[in-house]
Every structure is written in structure tokens, then in C-alpha cells.
Amino acid sequence: MPIKLGSKVPDFALPMTGAASWRLKDAAGTKLVLYFYPRDMTSGCTRESQDFRDLERAFRKVGTRIVGISRDSVASHDKFAAKESLPFP
């Protein structure tokens, strides 16, 4: 079901790197960039993640958090985040 721009997104929880979980409601009141990508370690997804990594400080300065979401396993995400030095879940 598509979500319309400006509509409220229902709460959801996902496993994340570092053996924790991430919930949308924990980001309430925060500007948030959710980026969805198909696979860890692929050229396009790696480049996209590197771009967000390189811009993370600028996003943080304006009070915006970044979260990347993929269907890959948490173990795969842990390797990907470590390899690319991603400072966000």
C-alpha cells in the first residue's frame, strides 16, 4: 500500500546492525530520511550509502537522522556498515 506524501506512517520495527532493533516511533519529532536499497555490497547501493555517509554531518546539523533499509540479513548489514564506515543504522 503506497503512502501519500504528508500522511502519517504507521509505526514499525526492524532488526538493525549491532544486534538492536529500530522503531519508527523512537524517531518521533525528528526529521528522518529513510532510504531503501535492494542489496548490501552492490555497486549502486554502495554508492548510495557512501553518499548518505558523506552527507551525514550536514543532515545532522539540520536535525535530520538517516536510516538505510534493505531486505538483507542483519549479519550482511553489519559487514556492509563496517566496510563502508556507515555512521547510521
N, C-alpha and C positions, 0 to 999 in steps of 0.2 A: 504494500500500500504506500503510494508516494505521500510525502509530507510537503505541504504547501509552505512557501516562504512566509515567515512571520507567524506560523502556527506553533503551538506548544508541542514539543516532542515528548512522548511517554517515557517514563523512566526505564532504564535498562541497566544491566550489569554484565560485565565481561571479565574473563580472566586476563591478567596483564603480566608483563615482564616483572621479574623479581618475586614471583610466587604470591602476588597480591591480586586483588580484584579492583575494578574501576566501576563506579556507578555514576550515571549522569547526574543524579540528584546531589552528589557531592560537589558538583561544579555549579550549583545554583547560584545565581547572582554574579557569575563570572562570564566574561566574553570567552567564547570557545570556538576553536577551529577543529572540526572532526574531518580528517581526511581518510578516505577509504582507498585501499590499494589491493590488487589481487594476490600478489606473491612476494614474500621476502626474497632478497638476493637476486631479483631480476633487474635488468638494466634500467627500465623505465621507472620501476618502483624505487629502486635505489636512488636514482637521480632526484625523484620527487621528495624522498625522505631527506636527502642531503640538502635540498633547497630549504625545506622547513627547518632543518637543523641550523643551517647558516643564518636563517632569519629569526630564529627563536628569541634571541635577545631583543630584537625590535618589537616582536609581538608581546613579550613580557613587559617591556617599557610602557605599553599602552593597555596593560592589564588583561592580556589575552593568553589563554593556555592552548597548547596544541596536543592533540591525541590522534595517533595513527591506528587504524583498524583494518585488520586483514583476517582471512579465514585460516591462515596457517597456525600451527601449534604454538603454544607458549614457548617451548624449547627453541623452535625456529626463530621466534621473535627475540628471545634472549640473545641468541647468536647474532642476529641481524643488528639489534640495538648496540651490542658491544662492538661489533665490527665497524659500524658507521658512527659510533660515539653519539648516539641519539639522546638528547637531554630531556626527553618527554616519553610518556608511555605509548 
